[in-house]
Amino acid sequence: MKSGPCESELNRFGKSLAMPSPSHKKIVHEDVKMSSDGESDLASSSDGVQSPVKVRLRNKKISTEDINKRLSLPADIRLPDGYLEKFNLIGPALFEQPISRRLRRVSLSEIGFGKLETYVKLDKLGEGTYATVYKGRSKLTDNLVALKEIRLEHEEGAPCTAIREVSLLKDLKHANIVTLHDIIHTQKSLTLVFEYLDKDLKQYLDDCGNIIHVHNVKLFLFQLLRGLSYCHQRKVLHRDLKPQNLLINERGELKLADFGLARAKSIPTKTYSNEVVTLWYRPPDILLGSTDYSTHIDMWGVGCIFYEMATGRPLFPGSTVEEELHFIFKLLGTPTEQSWPGVSSNDEFVAYNYPQYRAERLSNHTPRLSSEGVDLLSKFLQFEGKKRISAAESMNHRYFSNLGNKVTALADSEFKQRSFDPFFFNP
């Protein structure tokens, strides 16, 4: 098979594509376990005397809970027949010393991770150019999962978007970012196993007649900002925010998904392609050809999604770049050197020769939003990227002041462990 443009990137992952990352919170654990008295599971070799921990472990019968804890497995996982008995025979070797990556991979493979037969396809959820997404079920936990099956073309190898998504999601662990449970790599396909969520924001809007409860609008926006702030703190740009890429479960938990266009931005001045972000959610600086941008590219999309949740209709539904910019300028006013320094020297802006529109009041278009909500929306919809409010700053905006500490003070890992139900209004 010929090496495709992303094959070197694929090789960099090596065997990690066939098995979950050692840093995955549901599967592996890098910490050396400590006993209650603070001693490591490693026996002391200072004087040849066996540690009390080692003696206790050698005499202890290993349970399913012990294995789950040691390998950081889900509590409801089903171990294969005979697996527990096997570990009771070789138990001390596993529990007396840190687990090597090789032993961890072998152990997880024997349980069923990294194998297609571990998952049952149920229904097709969607299909794209490179991938098909199925609703499935894990034989290990009996839980529903989403199976993203990416076809590997013989001439091109793994698509860049697939490699990029895997590399980023392995390191992004947050309650408002979809969890990658497993990775299965075969000659014909690369299958990503995600947690299953009932619907995306677009489907949610359709199901409630495009009228989301105003409190849910606030909750969804806050969760979007939580997940995005986590990404931006790690210099990761999503670059493709839209309702279809925001997943929601029956408890009202919202999670960012589809990181196929995301990028890890390690150098502030790095130039990227401007052919990213679905047209309706693309900021004007990118529409006019800018390739020098940062996390602020995502914040314009947040504003468009905020408006869509509050009104039930897309904000700028252009079918071409020219029409998209026309919609933007008609609402926000045609930019000038005073409102957007440098725009008059942009060749594309000059060529379009837009009429001189005056800015309209956002409040006239968002009757269901409070004045605080309109103010926050205006801070997202700034022409200049550097003037847009950041995700972290947004969460401290007074629009969210009535959510209370039960929501605003949640840790990154929460919204899973705490029930969201008391705050969520079902449509």
N, C-alpha and C positions, 0 to 999 in steps of 0.2 A: 504494500500500500504506500502510495506516495505521501510525503510529508506535506501537510497543508500549511497555510500561513500561521496557524496557531499551534502547530504541532510541537514547537519548542516549548511553548507555554504548557502544553499538556504534559510533556516529558518532565517538566519541573515539578509537577505534582507526583509523578511516578506512581508508586503503588497506592498512594493515598486516595486515588480515584476509585479503587476497587474496594475501599474500606473506609468507614467514617474516620474523620480526623481525630488524632489523639487528644485534641483540645475540646471535642464535642461534649457538651455538658451532660447529655443523656447516655453517653456510651463509654467514655474513657475518663481517666483521672490521673493527673500527673503528680499529685501530692503523695508523699510518703505518709502512710497512716501512722498516727500517734496513739499510744495507749492512754488510758485515763490518767496515769501518773506522769505523762509527758514524755515517755520513752518511745523511740522509734520502733517500728516492727522489726527493724534490723537488730540482730543479736549483737551484743558487745563482744569484741574479740580481744579485749585488753588483757584478760588473764585466763582465758580458756573456760571461764565459768559461764554456763548457759543462763541467759536472762530469764526472769520469771515470765515475761511475755512469751518467749519462745516455748517454754515448757507448757504454758497454758494452751497455746495454739496447737501444739502437737497432740495434746490430750483432748482437744475439743473436736466434736463432730461438726463438720461444716454444713451450714444450712443454706437454703435458697436465698435468704436475706443476706447472708455473708457474701455470697457470690455477687448478688445485685449491688451491694455496697462497694465491694472491691473493684468491680468493673464499671461502676456508675451506670447501672442498667435501670430501666423503668421498674417500679415496684410490681406492676402487673404483668411482667414478661413471663412467658412460658418457656422453661428450659427444656431442651430435648430429652427424650427418654435415656436414662443411664448417665446423663451429664453430671448430676449431683453425686452419684456413686463414684464416678471417675475422679471428681475433685476431692472426695474423701480419701481416695488412695494417694493422690499427689498433693493433697492440701498444703502441707508445710512448705513445699517449694513455692507455692503461690503466695502464701500469707506471711512468710518470714522475711521477704525481701521485696524491694520495689519491682513492679512488673515491667519487663522490657517491652519495647514496642512490638517486637516479633511475637512474644508470648501473648500480648494483648490482641494482636491481629488474629493469631491462630485461635484464641479463645472466642473472639467475636464471630469468626467465620464458622466455628463449630456450632455456635448457637443459632446461626442463620443469617447474620448480617452480611451484606454484600452479595446476596444470592437472589436471583429473580423468583425462584420457587417459593421464597418466603412471603411473597405478596400475591394477592388475588386481584385481578382486574375486575371491576364491576361495571362502570359506565364510562363512556367517553365524555369528557367535559369540554374539550375544545381541541382544535388542531391549527397549527401554524406552518410556516415554511420549513422549519427544521424539527419541530417537536409536536408531539401529541400528548395531551394531558388526560389522565384517567382518574376516576374515583376508584380507590382500591381498599383492600383490607389487609392488615398485617396478621400473619399467622402467629407471630410471636406475642402479640398483645390483644388481638381481636379488635383493635381500634381502626377506625377509618384513616386512610392516608390519601395523599394526592401523588400520583405517579407521573412525573414529567419525563417522557421517553423521547430522547433526542437521537435522531437518526445520524449515524456516522457514515458520511459519504466516502467511498473508497478513494476518490481523487483528492478530497479536501481534508479528511480526518474530522476531528471534533470542531464544531463551530466555535469561533472566538467568544460569542455570547455565552455559550454553555460553560466554557472554561472560566470565564470571568465571573459568572454567577457562583460557581462552585468555590472559587478561590476566596471570594468576599464573604459568602454565607458561612464558610467554615469558621470565620473569626468574628462574625456579628451575632452576638447572643443577647437578645433583648426581648422583653415581653411583647413589644409592639413591632417585632420583625418576625416573619414566618420562620419556623424552625426546620432546618434540614436534618432529617433523621438518618438517612442512609444514602450511599452512593453505590451504584452497581455498574460496572464497566465490562462490556463484552465486545466482541469484534464488530458487531452490527449496531450497537446502541450504547448510549450512556443514560442511565435512568437515575433521576434525582427523586428521592422519597421525602416528601414534605408532610408536615402536619396538615390535616384536612380542616378547612373552614367552609361553612355552609355556602357563602355567596360573596361576591365582590360588591363594592359600593354602588356600581352601576345597577346591578341586579336589585340591591336593597332599595335604591331610589325607585326603580320600576315597580317593585312589590308594594311600596307604600304610596303609590300614586304620585310620586315626585314631591311629596310633602313630608319631610322628616321633622319629627318633633324638635322644636327649637333647642331643647336641652340636649337631645341626642346630637344635634349639629355641633354643639359646644364640646361634648364628650368625644366625638369622633375627631374633631379638629385637634383637640388636646393630645389625643393618642397619636395622631399623625405627626404632630410636632415632637412628641417624646421620642418616637422611633427615628425621626429625621435628625433630631439633635444628637442622638447617640451616633448615628452615621457620620454626621458632620464633625463631631469631636474627634473622630478617627480618620478624618480627611477623606471620607467616602462620599461621592456625589451619586445620587440615584439616577438622575438625568431622564427618567421616563415616568414621572408621576402623572397618574390619571386614575379615574375611579375604578377602572378595570384592574388596576394593580394594587388596590387596597382591599384586603380581605376582611370579612366580618363573620363572627360566629353568633350563635343564638344568645350568648351572654352579653353581646355588645362590645366584645373585644375586637379592636381594629389592628391589623398588622400589615406592614409594608411587604410587598412581594414583587417578584419578577425583577431581579437585579441584573438582567442580561445586558443592559446598556450602562450599568453603573461603572464608575471608575474610582480607583484609589488615587487621590490627588496628593502626591508627596512633595511636589515642587510648585510653589505659588505661581510661577510664571509659565507653567507648562501649557502648551497649546493643544486643544482637542478639536475634534471634528464638530462643526455646527449642525451636522445632520443627525441630531438627537432630539428627543422629547417630541411626543405626539403634537401635531400642529396646534390644536386648540389650547394647549397648556405651555406653549413655547414662549419665552419672554421676547420682547421687542429687540433687545440687543443681539440675541442669537438669530432672530429672523432677519436682521440687517447684516448678518455675516460675521459677527464677532466669534472668534475662536479662543479668546482669552477670558476665561470665566472661572468662578469658584463656586462655593456652596450656594451663593445667591441665585444660581440658575434654578434650583429646586424651589425657592421661596415664591417665585412668580406662580409656579404651578400650584402651590399650596393656596394662594389667593384665589385662583380660578376654581379650585375644588371647593373652597370655603363658600364662594358665591353660589356654586352649583348646588351644594347641599342646602343653602339657605333659601334659594329661589326655585329649585327644581328644574332649572334649565342651564345649559352651558353658557359661559360668559362671552367667549369670543369664538363662535363656531365657523371659522373661515375654512374654505376649501382650497385656497391657495395662499402662498405667503403674502401676496399683495392684498388679498381680501382680509386676511387675518390682521395685518397691520391697519387696514382701514377700519375694522371693527374696534381695534384698540384705541386709535386716535379719535374716533368719533365719540367714544365714551370719556376718555381721559384727557382729550385735547391734543391737537397736533403739537409735537414738541418743538421748542425753539432753543436757541443757544443758551438762553437763560434757564430753561427748565431741564435741558439735557445738553451740557457743553460738548461740542464736537460733532453733534448730529448733522449740522448743516454742511459738513465736509464729507459726510458719508455718501459715496457715489450711488448706492442703491436707494437711499432715502431721497436724494435729489432727483433720481430718475423717475421715481413713482409720482412725484409732484402732487402730493396730497393737498386737498383744501385745508384752509386754516380753521380747524374746528376749535370751539371753546369747550373746556372741560365741563361735564355735567356733574350734578350732585350724585354721589353713590347712594345716598340715602333714598333718593327717588326711585332707585332700582331694587332696593333691598328693604321693603317695608317690614319684614319679619325680624330684621336685625336691630338690636339696640344701638344706641349711639356709640357705645364702646366697641361693639362688633364692627360697625362701619369704620371706626377709626383704625382698628386692627387691619381690616381689609385694605384700607388705603395704604397702609405701611407695607403690605405685601406687593401692591401694584405700583411700584416705583419704576420709572423708565431706566434709571441707572442702577445697575446691579448692586453697587456698593452702598446705595441708599436704602435698599430693602432690609427690613427687620430680619434678624436671624431667627432660627428655630428656638434656640435657647432663650433669647430675649422675648420672643413671642409668648412663651409659657408663663412669663411674669407679667403679661399685660393685664390690665384691670378687667378685660372681658371675661377672664377666668376666675375672678375674685370670689364668685359665689359657689365655686366647685367645692371649696373647703379642703382641709389638710388630708382628708381620707383619700382624695384623688391626687392632689398636687404633690403630696409628699411621698408617694409610692416609690419604692426602689425600682431599679431597672428590671429586675427579675419578676416584679409583681404585675398585677392584673391577671396573673395565672393563679397565684396562690390565694389571693383575696377575691371573694365574689364581687363581681361588678354589678350584680342584679339590683341592689337597692338604688343605684343611680341611673339605671337604664330603663327607658320607656319603650316597650315593644310596639312596633307599628301596627 
